[in-house]
Amino acid sequence: MKHVRHFIPSLFLSLVHVCLVQANYAPYFFDNGARSTNGNMALLSLSEDTPVGTHVYTLNGTDPEGDPVTYGLTYEAGSRRYFAVDKNLGNVTLIEELDREKEDEIEVIVSISDGLSTVSEKVRILVMDANDESPEFINTPYIVQVPENTPSSSSIFKIEAIDKDTGSGGSITYFLQNIHANKFTIDRHSGVLRIKPGVTLDYEKSRTHFVVVVAKDGGGKLRGDNKVFSATTTVTINVEDVQDTPPMFIGTPYYGYVYEDTLAGSEVLTVVALDGDRGKPNSIHYCIVNGSEGSFEISNTTGAISVIKSPNQLKKEVYELKVKASEVSQEGDSSEHTFAMVTIRVVDLNNHPPTFYGENGPQNRFELTMYEHPPEGEILRGLKITVNDSDQGANAKFNLRLVGPGGIFRVVPQTVLNEAQVTIIVENSAAIDYESFKVLTFKLLAIEVNTPEKFSSTADVVIRLLDTNDNVPKFSSDYYIARIPENSPGGSNVVAVTATDPDSGLWGEIKYSIYGTGADLFLIHPSTGIIYTQPWAVLDAEVNSKYNFYVKAEDTDGKYSLAEVFITVLDVNDHSPEFNENIQEKTMIIGSPVKIEAIDQDAEEPNNIVDYSIMQADPANVFDIDQSTGEIKLKSYIRSLDIIHNITNNKDCIWSLVVQAKDRGSPSFSTTAVLKIDITEETLHKGPMAAFLMQTKDNPMKALGVLAGVMGIMVLITIMISTAMFWRNKRSNKVMPVRRIIKKRQVPPSRTVRMEWLKFKRPSNAAEKFVVEEDVKSLHNENSNNNVQVVPVPPAAPVPPPPPALAPRGDGPGWRVPTVSGSLTPKHIIKPPKKKGHSSTHNALVSELKMRFEKRNAAFGEPHI
């Protein structure tokens, strides 16, 4: 019972399956028309230029039961596979390049399947043309034979080209390259080649023509672009000759001669004629038409003309023969012909060449000895030359000329008939030079002019030259430059000059000499030209480093030339640097350098460059010196006397240095000097006057000179102002009243310049100063003319100058005026003690300044303080 229950469901399922199988329907393609891009590919057309890999179609179908379908492509055996399909999507792709010219239809079996049923259909795919082929000429190469008498516009050849494309891409048109340069034209559609209208061919002018023909298709699409293809070929056209040109004589005009010894029957000359048609020439037949008078005959085949009488039987001197040349065809017909004139002259036999004669008969060598550079136009009378030709008439006419160095001599006469005396004349005197040619050789040539034989003869003319003194000695250079060290001993060689004189013998011997302001220290060897120094000469570059003078080269006849000599004395290091004093004293203000200087008398660098150094100092490491300038200054840390006192117990602050001056020469020289330096602090307020006074402390005469210069300038300004006022008042012609008259105290006559007031100020610190002011109320009148006579007024007591702004107190310290080398103090002030080391010159300066101040105060009536 249990087995029955299982069997019944299984039977039911089997029945259902059988029913379903019997009800399955086959799949099918959609038919969407000829231009559809999906379906079963029926009536599909593709252009042959479709790129490989292009999706060209989609297979599309369905299954009635709705089952999924797959697609397939198959080909018949032996067929090329052009397409591939995606079996699920139905996309068809081109996998092989199409070529319509090889295969214009493709058969493909397409199939669709639902897994149970498969439907297959054979479809035909059309391959459409694209313009991918170029025209191609057939039956090449093209070689055409055309007779030269072919009429114009005649067809001579047909050119054919094919294009495998269809439509416009397969249509062909023809044309010629360089159509204007050739004689042919072509029909653009048929390709027939013709001779251009009005044009003829000529074998004698051009035997071959080359024509380039172009075949071009009508164009068409190729891969989306419009393409036009063309091809070219060359047609060779050979022109064939035809008998259309008369014969022509070669080598005209024709001349012949019959001489007195010519035998009867001798050939005189040959005429030659050729057929103008060179391709197929005919033979030529010759004959004499007239002019021979029975004296000449011609060969009918060769054209050789012969004399048939002896020369003494000929009655005329000139015969003009008319010769006819005719073409003879292969058939023996004579058609084309031409004429030529032949001139035959009967002449005397030219059997004697020109001959040269000397005094003793025929001679072919003539010699002469003469001095060089004879005058132009002079005749060489030592040459006795005669020339003669024994023939008669034209046979005895000949030309004379000299063959050799041109332009030196000329021969007279140049044309001779029978006989003449030969004269040779100088034409270029400068070229007849013994130094260039000791012997001149010429060929005297006599050659006949109007004879066919052109007989000639020659004679040698040899001219030996004698020398004269015609050259001036010449230096190898216009100037000579030499150098010699200054320590060279006397008699040292400096330079050798060289001059040459091409003259021979004594005229070529040269003597040298020198002269000029710079030649005192030098001598020259008269024969060799070596310049050397005087035995006693001492050269010193520091005194004179440049010498120049002239050197003369003179021959025995007095002819000479000059050259200039420049001599440079080279400096050597022969001087040591020198100080002006070996022991020097300098005053140094703290903060300001002092300078020491040495001079090296050498003339050039580096011998005269001096370097300075401190060899010894006590104490050491206090001073620095500038190597180049010689400036000496304190070390940067020394800024006051207190620091110096801490360094040394020497309270005088006078230190000694040993300074070395050394040049840079090789070998180097040096010298030393002892420098005593007095170190002080600056005691005046900083300013221009203070700086000047401190700078001139060691040179009081400089201070006095500057003071005198200032006073002189003030006097000059006063005189100029007074002169200007005088001339102004003189033009105005009036005298202005005197505003103020101050009568001066009687002073010595020599005191004409008014001194300035000297105002003393109380010193505010250790650095004191004096101030000089001008008296702005000096004596003058309105006219600035001090020569105006003014009514004198009773003298009044002069007003004393005002007391100093800061008068010294009785209980205060004394005051003084600092000067360059000391202090100028009033009488009631005790002078401070002088420092050690002050010279008598300093004391004299102080006394001089003090005396000048006292005299000025006395001039203005000021009581002494």
DRENVEX-967777 format. One record per residue (C-alpha): residue in three letters; x, y, z. Coordinates in steps of 0.1 Angstrom, whole numbers, padded with zeros to 4 digits, always signed. Each point is the difference from the previous one (the first is absolute). Last residue first. Layout:
<recs>
ALAXYZ ...
</recs>
This chain:
<recs>
ILE+0970+1438+0326 HIS+0019+0024-0022 PRO-0018+0032-0007 GLU-0018+0002-0034 GLY+0010+0030-0020 PHE-0010-0014-0033 ALA+0035-0005-0013 ALA+0012-0013+0034 ASN-0025-0029-0002 ARG+0014-0009-0035 LYS+0036+0002+0012 GLU-0008-0023+0030 PHE-0017-0026-0022 ARG+0029-0001-0025 MET+0026-0004+0027 LYS-0019-0029+0015 LEU-0002-0018-0033 GLU+0037+0004-0006 SER+0009-0011+0035 VAL-0020-0032-0004 LEU+0014-0008-0034 ALA+0036+0005+0013 ASN-0007-0024+0028 HIS-0012-0026-0024 THR+0030+0004-0022 SER+0022-0005+0031 SER-0012-0035+0003 HIS-0025-0015+0024 GLY+0013-0034+0012 LYS-0009+0004+0036 LYS-0032+0018+0007 LYS+0001+0036+0009 PRO-0009+0012+0035 PRO-0031+0020+0003 LYS+0004+0037-0004 ILE-0010+0021+0030 ILE-0027+0023-0007 HIS+0005+0037+0006 LYS+0016+0004-0034 PRO-0028-0015-0020 THR+0004-0036-0013 LEU+0007-0014-0034 SER-0001-0038+0002 GLY+0022-0025-0019 SER+0008-0015-0034 VAL-0029+0009-0021 THR-0015+0026+0023 PRO-0022-0002+0031 VAL-0011+0033+0015 ARG+0004+0001+0038 TRP-0021+0004+0032 GLY+0012+0001+0036 PRO-0019-0018+0027 GLY-0024+0018+0022 ASP+0006+0022+0030 GLY+0005+0032-0018 ARG-0027-0008-0024 PRO+0006+0000-0038 ALA-0023+0021-0020 LEU-0027-0019-0019 ALA-0015+0023-0027 PRO+0034+0016-0005 PRO+0002+0036+0007 PRO-0014+0024-0026 PRO+0025+0017-0022 PRO+0012+0034+0011 VAL-0016+0029-0016 PRO+0026+0022-0015 ALA+0005+0034+0017 ALA-0012+0027-0023 PRO+0020+0019-0025 PRO-0013+0034-0009 VAL-0017-0001-0034 PRO+0018+0002-0033 VAL-0020+0014-0029 VAL-0001-0029-0025 GLN+0022-0004-0031 VAL-0013-0028-0021 ASN+0027-0027-0005 ASN-0019-0025+0021 ASN-0025-0004-0028 SER-0028-0024+0009 ASN-0024+0027-0011 GLU-0018-0001+0033 ASN+0032+0003+0019 HIS+0021-0028+0015 LEU+0017-0010+0032 SER-0008-0034+0012 LYS-0033-0007+0018 VAL-0002-0037-0009 ASP+0031-0007+0020 GLU+0007-0037-0009 GLU-0002-0027+0025 VAL+0027-0025+0011 VAL-0010-0026+0025 PHE+0025-0019+0023 LYS-0005-0035+0012 GLU+0004-0021+0032 ALA+0000-0037+0005 ALA+0004-0006+0038 ASN-0035+0011+0006 SER-0022+0031-0002 PRO+0027+0023-0008 ARG-0007+0036+0005 LYS-0003+0017-0033 PHE+0026+0023-0015 LYS-0009+0024-0027 LEU+0026+0009-0025 TRP-0010+0030-0020 GLU+0011-0001-0035 MET+0030+0017-0015 ARG-0002+0031-0023 VAL+0024-0001-0028 THR+0023+0029-0007 ARG+0026-0006+0026 SER+0032+0010-0019 PRO-0004+0036+0009 PRO+0004-0006+0037 VAL-0032+0007+0020 GLN-0015+0032+0011 ARG-0033-0007+0016 LYS-0029-0001-0024 LYS-0026+0026-0002 ILE-0035-0013-0001 ILE-0023+0017-0023 ARG-0036-0009-0002 ARG-0028+0009-0024 VAL+0021+0019-0024 PRO-0022+0019-0024 MET-0004-0013-0036 VAL+0021+0015-0027 LYS-0014+0006-0034 ASN+0009-0007-0036 SER-0022-0032-0003 ARG+0026-0015-0024 LYS+0028+0007+0025 ASN-0020-0014+0029 ARG-0004-0033-0019 TRP+0036-0001-0010 PHE+0011+0005+0036 MET-0024-0025+0014 ALA+0013-0027-0024 THR+0036+0008+0009 SER-0007-0002+0037 ILE-0017-0034-0003 MET+0029-0013-0021 ILE+0026+0013+0025 THR-0019-0016+0029 ILE-0002-0033-0017 LEU+0037+0000-0008 VAL+0009+0009+0037 MET-0022-0029+0012 ILE+0017-0025-0025 GLY+0034+0011+0013 MET-0010-0006+0036 VAL-0012-0035-0008 GLY+0032-0008-0019 ALA+0022+0013+0029 LEU-0019-0023+0025 VAL+0005-0030-0024 GLY+0037+0007-0003 LEU+0003+0004+0038 ALA-0017-0033+0006 LYS+0022-0018-0026 MET+0031+0015+0017 PRO-0011-0016+0033 ASN+0004-0036-0014 ASP-0003-0025+0028 LYS-0032+0015+0013 THR-0013+0005-0034 GLN-0025-0028+0001 MET-0011+0010+0035 LEU-0006+0035-0011 PHE-0019-0011-0031 ALA-0023-0023+0020 ALA-0006+0027+0025 MET-0009+0025-0027 PRO-0023-0024-0017 GLY-0018-0011+0031 LYS+0005-0023+0030 HIS+0006+0019+0031 LEU+0037+0002+0007 THR+0021-0021+0024 GLU+0002-0033-0020 GLU+0020-0025+0020 THR+0037-0004-0004 ILE+0024-0027-0012 ASP+0035+0010-0010 ILE+0013-0026-0026 LYS+0036-0006-0007 LEU+0006-0018-0033 VAL+0032-0018-0007 ALA+0005-0008-0036 THR+0006-0032-0019 THR+0010-0010-0035 SER-0010-0028-0024 PHE+0010-0015-0033 SER-0017-0029-0019 PRO+0018-0022-0025 SER-0023+0001-0019 GLY-0020+0031+0006 ARG-0029+0005+0024 ASP+0016+0028+0021 LYS+0005-0001+0037 ALA-0004+0029+0025 GLN+0007-0011+0036 VAL-0011+0020+0030 VAL+0018-0001+0034 LEU-0022+0016+0025 SER+0007+0023+0029 TRP-0024+0012+0026 ILE-0005+0034+0016 CYS-0028-0001+0025 ASP+0020+0022+0025 LYS-0014-0020+0029 ASN+0020-0031-0009 ASN-0014-0025+0025 THR-0016-0020-0027 ILE-0033-0017-0008 ASN-0021+0016+0027 HIS+0013+0034-0010 ILE-0012-0007-0036 ILE-0035-0009+0012 ASP-0001+0033+0019 LEU+0012+0018-0030 SER-0032-0008-0018 ARG-0017-0022-0027 ILE+0024-0030-0002 TYR-0023-0030-0008 SER+0003+0006-0038 LYS+0037-0003+0000 LEU+0017+0032-0007 LYS+0006+0013-0034 ILE+0028+0000-0026 GLU-0006+0009-0036 GLY+0026-0014-0023 THR-0023+0000-0031 SER+0003-0036-0013 GLN+0006-0021+0031 ASP-0021+0021+0023 ILE+0017+0000+0034 ASP-0014-0011+0034 PHE+0014+0012+0033 VAL-0003-0012+0036 ASN+0009-0037-0003 ALA+0036+0004+0012 PRO+0012+0025+0025 ASP+0024+0010-0013 ALA-0003-0007-0037 GLN+0021-0020-0025 MET-0003-0010-0036 ILE-0032+0019-0008 SER-0009-0005-0037 TYR-0003+0020-0031 ASP-0003-0012-0036 VAL+0015+0021-0028 ILE-0008-0002-0037 ASN+0030+0012-0021 ASN+0012-0034-0013 PRO-0035-0012-0006 GLU-0004+0022-0020 GLU+0022+0021-0021 ALA+0026+0028+0004 ASP+0019-0008+0031 GLN+0005+0030+0023 ASP-0017-0016+0030 ILE-0014+0026+0024 ALA-0007-0005+0036 GLU-0029+0015+0019 ILE-0011+0001+0036 LYS-0035+0010+0010 VAL-0017+0009+0032 PRO-0034-0012+0010 SER-0028+0018+0019 GLY-0020-0015+0028 ILE+0025+0010+0027 ILE+0019+0029-0013 MET+0034-0010-0013 THR+0030+0022-0001 LYS+0028-0012-0023 GLU+0038-0001+0003 GLN+0022-0015-0026 ILE+0033-0018+0000 ASN+0011-0014-0034 GLU-0011+0031-0017 ASN-0016+0005-0035 PHE-0005-0038+0000 GLU+0015-0020-0029 PRO-0013-0031-0017 SER+0029-0019-0015 HIS+0010+0005-0036 ASP+0013-0025-0026 ASN-0031-0020-0008 VAL+0003-0002-0037 ASP-0018+0023-0024 LEU+0001-0008-0037 VAL+0014+0026-0022 THR-0022+0003-0031 ILE+0016+0006-0033 PHE-0018+0013-0031 VAL+0019+0000-0032 GLU-0012+0018-0031 ALA+0010-0010-0035 LEU+0017+0021-0027 SER+0010-0005-0037 TYR+0032+0007-0019 LYS+0016+0008-0033 GLY+0034+0014+0004 ASP+0018-0019-0028 THR+0017-0023+0024 ASP-0033-0012+0015 GLU-0017+0015+0030 ALA-0021-0015+0028 LYS-0010+0026+0026 VAL-0013-0007+0035 TYR-0022+0026+0017 PHE-0005+0006+0037 ASN-0022-0010+0029 TYR+0007-0004+0036 LYS-0025-0007+0028 SER+0007-0008+0037 ASN+0018+0031+0010 VAL+0011+0009+0036 GLU-0018-0027+0019 ALA+0007-0025-0028 ASP+0038+0006+0005 LEU+0024-0011-0027 VAL+0037+0006+0005 ALA+0019+0005-0031 TRP+0038-0001+0002 PRO+0005-0027-0026 GLN-0028+0016-0021 THR-0029-0023-0004 TYR-0006-0023-0030 ILE-0017+0001-0033 ILE+0009-0028-0024 GLY-0002+0011-0037 THR+0026-0025-0011 SER+0022+0023-0021 PRO+0000+0034+0018 HIS-0003-0015+0035 ILE-0024+0023+0018 LEU+0006+0021+0031 PHE-0023+0011+0028 LEU-0001+0024+0030 ASP-0002+0031-0021 ALA-0026-0013-0024 GLY-0031+0016+0016 THR+0005+0034-0015 GLY+0004-0014-0035 TYR+0025-0019-0021 ILE+0010-0035-0008 SER+0022-0015-0027 TYR+0001-0031-0022 LYS+0021-0006-0031 ILE-0014-0021-0028 GLU+0018-0018-0029 GLY-0023-0005-0031 TRP+0015+0027-0021 LEU+0035-0014+0007 GLY-0009-0031-0020 SER-0036-0007-0009 ASP-0032+0019+0008 PRO-0026-0018+0020 ASP+0006+0022+0030 THR-0012-0015+0033 ALA-0004+0014+0035 THR+0001-0017+0033 VAL-0002+0014+0035 ALA+0015-0019+0029 VAL-0012+0009+0035 VAL+0014+0008+0035 ASN+0035-0015+0003 SER+0017+0009+0032 GLY+0031+0022-0003 GLY-0004+0015+0034 PRO-0015-0023+0026 SER-0037-0008+0002 ASN-0015+0011+0033 GLU-0028+0020-0017 PRO-0013-0031-0018 ILE-0003+0003-0037 ARG-0031+0000-0023 ALA-0002+0005-0037 ILE-0025+0012-0026 TYR+0011+0005-0036 TYR-0017+0023-0025 ASP-0007+0000-0038 SER+0009-0036-0002 SER+0024-0022-0021 PHE+0018+0032-0009 LYS+0005+0010-0036 PRO+0032+0011-0016 VAL-0009+0021-0031 ASN+0001-0016-0034 ASP+0011+0013-0034 ASN+0038-0004+0004 THR+0005-0014-0035 ASP+0003-0037-0011 LEU+0008-0012-0035 LEU-0027-0019-0019 ARG+0005-0027-0027 ILE-0025+0001-0028 VAL-0006-0032-0020 VAL-0021+0002-0032 ASP-0007-0035-0014 ALA-0012-0001-0036 THR-0032-0015-0013 SER-0015-0011-0034 SER-0035-0003-0014 PHE-0020-0014-0029 LYS-0037+0004+0004 GLU-0007-0027-0026 PRO-0034+0015-0009 THR+0016+0033-0008 ASN-0014+0034+0010 VAL+0021+0009+0031 GLU+0033-0017-0001 ILE+0018-0004+0034 ALA+0032+0017+0012 LEU+0008-0006+0037 LEU+0028+0016+0020 LYS+0003-0022+0031 PHE+0011+0017+0031 THR+0026-0005+0027 LEU+0008+0025+0028 VAL+0030-0008+0021 LYS+0008+0014+0034 PHE-0037+0001+0007 SER-0015+0013+0033 GLU+0030+0017+0016 TYR+0012+0012-0034 ASP-0033+0017-0006 ILE-0014+0007-0035 ALA-0036+0001+0013 ALA+0004+0036+0011 SER+0009+0011-0035 ASN-0032-0012-0016 GLU-0002+0006-0038 VAL+0036-0002-0012 ILE+0001-0002-0038 ILE+0010-0029-0023 THR+0006+0008-0036 VAL-0001-0026-0029 GLN+0011+0013-0034 ALA-0025-0012-0026 GLU-0006-0024-0029 ASN-0028-0015-0021 LEU-0030+0018+0015 VAL+0003+0004+0037 THR-0026+0005+0027 GLN+0010+0009+0036 PRO+0028+0024-0009 VAL+0013+0006+0026 VAL+0003-0024+0030 ARG-0011+0008+0035 PHE+0019-0005+0033 ILE-0009-0005+0036 GLY-0038-0004-0002 GLY+0000-0038+0000 PRO+0027-0024+0011 GLY+0006-0021-0030 VAL-0011-0002-0036 LEU+0008+0030-0021 ARG-0021+0007-0031 LEU+0004+0003-0038 ASN-0028-0006-0025 PHE+0003-0013-0036 LYS-0006+0010-0036 ALA+0021-0018-0026 ASN-0026-0025-0011 ALA-0024+0029-0006 GLY+0021+0013-0028 GLN+0032-0018-0007 ASP+0021-0025+0019 SER+0036+0007+0011 ASP-0010+0009+0036 ASN+0026+0022+0019 VAL+0008+0011+0035 THR+0030+0022+0010 ILE+0015+0003+0035 LYS+0029+0021+0012 LEU-0004+0001+0039 GLY+0024+0024+0017 ARG-0024+0029-0008 LEU-0025-0011+0026 ILE-0023+0030-0006 GLU-0009+0022+0030 GLY-0037+0007+0004 GLU+0001-0004+0038 PRO+0034+0009+0014 PRO+0023-0029+0009 HIS-0007-0016+0033 GLU+0027-0026+0001 TYR+0033+0004-0018 MET+0005-0018-0033 THR+0015-0031-0016 LEU-0015-0013-0033 GLU-0003-0034-0017 PHE-0017-0011-0032 ARG-0007-0036-0009 ASN-0017-0014-0032 GLN+0024+0014-0026 PRO+0001+0001-0038 GLY+0028+0021-0013 ASN+0030+0018+0016 GLU-0016+0032+0013 GLY-0030-0019+0011 TYR-0028-0016-0020 PHE-0034-0014+0010 THR-0020-0021-0025 PRO-0038+0000-0008 PRO-0011-0033-0016 HIS+0005-0006-0037 ASN-0022-0025-0019 ASN-0033+0018-0005 LEU-0009-0011-0035 ASP-0017+0028-0020 VAL-0037-0001+0001 VAL-0030-0012-0020 ARG-0031+0005+0022 ILE-0030-0024+0000 THR-0033+0013+0014 VAL-0028-0026+0004 MET-0036+0011+0000 ALA-0027-0024+0014 PHE-0033-0013-0014 THR-0029-0022+0012 HIS-0020-0030-0012 GLU-0033-0019+0007 SER-0013-0023-0027 SER+0023-0025-0017 ASP-0017-0034-0006 GLY+0021-0031+0000 GLU-0026-0022+0018 GLN+0021+0001+0031 SER-0002+0038-0001 VAL+0027+0023-0013 GLU+0003+0033+0018 SER+0018+0028-0020 ALA+0031+0021+0007 LYS+0008+0028-0025 VAL+0033+0019-0002 LYS+0004+0035-0013 LEU+0037+0006-0005 GLU+0016+0035+0004 TYR+0035+0001-0015 VAL+0027+0025+0011 GLU+0034+0008-0016 LYS-0013-0006-0035 LYS+0017-0014-0032 LEU+0010-0034+0014 GLN+0024-0016-0024 ASN+0030+0007+0022 PRO-0017-0018+0028 SER-0002-0033-0019 LYS-0035-0010-0010 ILE-0025-0025+0013 VAL-0003+0015+0036 SER-0019-0023+0023 ILE-0032+0005+0021 ALA-0009-0030+0023 GLY-0038-0002+0006 THR+0002-0037+0009 THR-0027-0015-0023 ASN-0001+0022-0031 SER+0037+0008+0002 ILE+0006+0036-0011 GLU+0018+0015-0029 PHE+0021+0032-0005 SER+0016+0019-0029 GLY-0027-0003-0026 GLU-0013+0035+0006 SER-0007-0010+0036 GLY-0026+0026+0007 ASN-0032-0020-0006 VAL-0023-0028+0014 ILE+0027-0022+0014 CYS-0015-0034+0011 TYR-0005-0020+0032 HIS-0025-0029+0007 ILE-0010-0007+0036 SER-0013-0033+0014 ASN-0033+0001+0019 PRO-0003+0002+0038 LYS-0025-0021+0020 GLY+0000+0016+0034 ARG+0023+0029-0008 ASP-0024+0018-0024 GLY+0020+0030-0010 ASP+0021-0021-0023 LEU+0036+0009+0004 ALA+0024+0020-0022 VAL+0038+0000+0000 VAL+0024+0020-0023 THR+0035-0012-0006 LEU+0030+0021-0008 VAL+0028+0005-0027 GLU+0005-0036-0011 SER+0029-0003-0024 GLY-0009-0010-0036 ALA+0026+0024-0015 LEU+0029+0005+0024 THR+0003+0029+0025 ASP+0034+0017-0001 GLU-0013+0035-0005 TYR-0026-0004+0027 VAL-0038-0006-0004 TYR-0019+0010+0030 GLY-0035-0009+0013 TYR-0027+0018+0020 TYR-0034-0013+0010 PRO-0025+0020+0021 THR-0013-0023+0014 GLY+0009-0029+0022 ILE-0029-0023-0007 PHE-0023+0003-0030 MET-0037-0007+0005 PRO-0024-0025-0015 PRO-0038+0007-0003 THR-0024-0009+0028 ASP-0033-0019-0004 GLN+0010-0036-0004 VAL-0015-0015+0031 ASP+0014-0006+0035 GLU-0020-0018+0026 VAL-0008+0019+0033 ASN+0001-0022+0030 ILE-0027+0006+0026 THR+0006-0014+0035 VAL-0031+0001+0021 THR+0006+0004+0037 THR-0025-0013+0026 THR-0019+0016+0028 ALA-0026-0012+0025 SER-0029+0018+0018 PHE-0023-0004+0030 VAL-0027+0023+0013 LYS-0013-0004+0036 ASN-0031+0014+0017 ASP+0003-0008+0037 GLY-0022-0022+0021 ARG+0022-0031-0001 LEU+0003+0003-0037 LYS-0026+0018-0019 GLY+0003+0007-0037 GLY+0022+0016-0027 GLY-0005+0001-0038 ASP+0033-0018-0007 LYS+0031+0016-0014 ALA+0023-0012-0027 VAL+0031+0022-0006 VAL+0021-0001-0032 VAL+0036+0011-0001 VAL+0013+0006-0035 PHE+0036-0006-0011 HIS+0010+0011-0035 THR+0027-0014-0021 ARG+0017+0011-0032 SER+0000+0037+0004 LYS+0012+0026-0025 GLU+0009-0021-0030 TYR-0029-0024+0006 ASP-0025+0028-0002 LEU-0035-0004+0013 THR-0028+0024-0009 VAL-0023+0021+0022 GLY-0030+0019-0013 PRO-0025-0022+0020 LYS+0018-0019+0027 ILE+0011-0035-0010 ARG-0024-0026+0015 LEU-0001-0025+0028 VAL-0034-0019+0005 GLY-0008-0005+0036 SER-0037-0004-0006 HIS-0014+0023+0026 ARG+0026+0028+0003 ASP+0010-0001-0036 ILE+0037+0007+0000 THR+0023+0028-0014 PHE+0034+0001-0015 LYS+0028+0025-0009 ASN+0014+0005+0035 ALA+0007+0030+0023 HIS-0036+0012+0004 ILE-0013-0034+0011 ASN+0026-0002+0027 GLN-0017-0031+0014 LEU-0026-0016-0023 PHE-0036-0009+0008 TYR-0022-0031+0002 THR-0034-0007+0017 ILE-0010-0033+0017 SER-0033-0012+0014 GLY+0004-0027+0027 GLY-0003+0022+0030 SER-0030+0017-0016 GLY-0019-0033+0000 THR+0019-0032+0005 ASP+0036-0005+0011 LYS+0023-0023-0019 ASP+0016+0030-0018 ILE+0013-0006-0036 ALA+0025+0019-0022 GLU+0003+0003-0037 ILE+0021+0021-0022 LYS-0008+0003-0037 PHE+0027+0010-0025 ILE+0008+0023-0029 SER-0032+0019-0007 SER+0006+0028-0025 SER-0007+0036+0011 SER+0031+0011-0021 PRO+0009-0021-0030 THR+0026-0028+0003 ASN+0031+0012-0020 GLU+0024-0009+0028 PRO-0010-0036+0000 VAL-0013-0012+0034 GLN+0013-0031+0019 VAL-0016-0004+0034 ILE+0014-0016+0031 TYR-0024-0005+0029 PRO+0013-0023+0028 THR-0026-0012+0009 ASN-0028-0022-0012 ILE-0024+0012+0027 PHE+0000+0032+0021 GLU-0015-0003+0035 PRO-0024+0024+0016 SER+0001+0000+0038 GLU-0022-0022+0022 ASP-0016+0008+0033 ASN-0031+0020-0011 ALA-0025-0021+0020 ASP-0022-0027-0015 MET-0029-0018+0019 VAL+0004-0035+0012 LEU-0034-0018+0000 ILE-0009-0025+0027 ARG-0019-0031-0010 VAL-0019-0019+0027 LYS-0003-0038+0006 GLU-0024-0007+0028 SER+0003-0024+0030 VAL-0027-0007+0027 THR+0011-0020+0031 SER-0024-0018+0023 LEU+0005-0012+0035 GLY+0024+0025+0015 ASP-0019+0030-0012 SER+0020+0003-0032 ILE+0006+0026-0027 SER+0022-0005-0030 VAL+0017+0021-0027 ILE+0016-0016-0030 VAL+0022+0026-0019 GLU+0005+0006-0037 ILE+0022+0029-0009 GLU-0004+0020-0033 ASP+0024+0024-0017 GLU+0032-0021+0004 LYS+0034+0010-0014 GLU-0008+0036-0013 ARG-0024+0004+0028 ASP+0028-0003+0026 LEU-0011-0004+0036 GLU+0024-0002+0029 GLU-0006-0029+0024 ILE-0015+0001+0035 LEU-0032+0020-0005 THR-0022-0003+0031 VAL-0035-0014+0004 ASN-0018+0006+0033 GLY-0025-0027+0007 LEU-0001+0006+0038 ASN+0004-0035+0012 LYS+0020-0016-0028 ASP+0022+0031-0006 VAL+0006-0003-0037 ALA+0032-0001-0022 PHE+0002+0011-0036 TYR+0023-0003-0030 ARG+0008-0037+0001 ARG+0015-0010-0034 SER-0018-0028-0018 GLY+0016-0033-0006 ALA-0029-0020+0016 GLU-0031+0020+0002 TYR-0003+0025+0028 THR-0015+0000+0034 LEU-0014+0028+0023 GLY-0019-0007+0033 TYR-0026+0015+0023 THR-0014-0011+0034 VAL-0036+0001+0012 PRO-0016+0004+0034 ASP-0033-0018+0004 GLY-0031+0021-0006 GLU-0021-0029-0011 PRO-0003+0016-0034 ASP+0038+0005-0002 THR+0014+0033-0013 GLY+0023+0015-0026 ASN+0026+0028-0005 LEU+0034-0003-0015 THR+0017+0034+0004 TYR+0020+0015-0029 VAL+0033+0018-0010 HIS+0019+0004+0033 THR+0033+0011-0015 GLY+0031-0020+0010 VAL+0016+0003-0035 PRO-0007+0033-0016 THR-0027+0003-0026 ASP+0018+0009-0032 GLU-0018-0027-0020 SER-0034+0016+0007 LEU-0025-0023+0015 SER-0034-0013-0013 LEU-0025-0021+0020 LEU-0028-0015-0021 ALA-0008-0026+0027 MET+0021+0005+0032 ASN-0026-0019+0021 GLY-0015+0028+0020 ASN+0018+0032+0010 THR+0015+0029-0019 SER-0030+0004-0022 ARG+0004+0013-0035 ALA-0013-0031-0018 GLY-0030-0006+0022 ASN-0006-0009+0037 ASP-0004-0037-0002 PHE+0002-0013+0035 PHE+0017-0033+0004 TYR-0017-0032+0012 PRO-0001-0024+0029 ALA-0015-0035-0004 TYR-0032-0010+0019 ASN-0003-0025+0029 ALA-0035-0017+0006 GLN+0011-0036-0004 VAL+0026+0005+0026 LEU-0026+0015+0024 CYS-0024-0029-0004 VAL+0028-0025+0006 HIS+0010+0018+0031 VAL-0036+0000+0014 LEU-0003-0037-0006 SER+0032-0007+0018 LEU-0010+0021+0029 PHE-0033-0020+0004 LEU+0017-0033-0002 SER+0023+0010+0028 PRO-0029+0011+0022 ILE-0018-0034-0004 PHE+0030-0021+0006 HIS+0007+0011+0036 ARG-0035-0009+0013 VAL+0001-0033-0018 HIS+0032-0009+0018 LYS-0016+0005+0034 MET-0029-0022-0008 
</recs>
